[in-house]
């Protein structure tokens, strides 16, 4: 298992980690199998989305701010980051991707993103590669 550290600079942002996940997979020597990528935080999620146009990330982050506002009169969580927990639950803490030819199998325009919903922070992402026979 490999851990990737990701520094975020904004409260709500998406940071592409595709290259770091690919490097972690490459170092294992596994050519075919799966890779599990998991956020070790309750307020940071993972997703696969378009990495060709930065406007996609902008639009997703802004839409999440609309769907799950930072404050609501019914939020009870004392830390003041209830929205961050909800956003993470909507996206999910982990991804499972196919490994083909020693790399995570992604489409032409796809990238792997850490979704930061309570930054800026230092985040840890675990990467576990399982080879097939």
BELZITA-V560345 format. One record per backbone hydrogen bond with DSSP energy under -1.0 kcal/mol. CO is the residue of the C=O (numbers start at 1). NH is the residue of the N-H. E is the energy in kcal/mol with one decimal. If there is no record, write none. Layout:
CO|NH|E, CO|NH|E
This chain:
2|127|-3.1, 4|125|-2.8, 6|123|-3.5, 11|119|-1.9, 13|116|-2.9, 15|114|-2.7, 17|21|-2.3, 18|22|-2.9, 19|23|-2.2, 20|24|-2.0, 21|25|-2.3, 22|26|-2.8, 23|27|-2.2, 25|28|-1.2, 26|29|-1.1, 31|102|-2.5, 32|132|-2.6, 33|99|-2.9, 34|130|-3.0, 35|97|-2.8, 36|128|-2.7, 37|95|-2.6, 38|126|-3.1, 43|117|-1.8, 45|115|-3.0, 47|113|-3.0, 49|111|-2.6, 53|56|-2.0, 54|58|-1.9, 55|59|-2.8, 56|60|-2.6, 57|61|-2.6, 58|62|-2.6, 59|63|-2.4, 60|64|-2.4, 61|65|-1.7, 62|66|-1.5, 63|67|-2.9, 64|68|-2.8, 72|75|-1.4, 77|80|-1.6, 81|85|-1.5, 82|86|-2.2, 83|87|-2.6, 84|88|-2.1, 85|89|-2.1, 86|90|-2.0, 87|91|-1.9, 88|92|-3.5, 92|46|-2.1, 93|39|-3.3, 95|37|-2.7, 97|35|-2.7, 98|105|-3.6, 99|33|-1.9, 100|103|-1.5, 103|100|-2.8, 107|110|-1.7, 109|51|-2.7, 111|49|-2.0, 112|17|-3.1, 113|47|-1.9, 114|15|-2.7, 115|45|-2.2, 116|13|-2.2, 121|8|-3.0, 123|6|-2.7, 124|40|-2.1, 125|4|-3.2, 126|38|-2.8, 127|2|-2.5, 128|36|-3.1, 130|34|-2.6
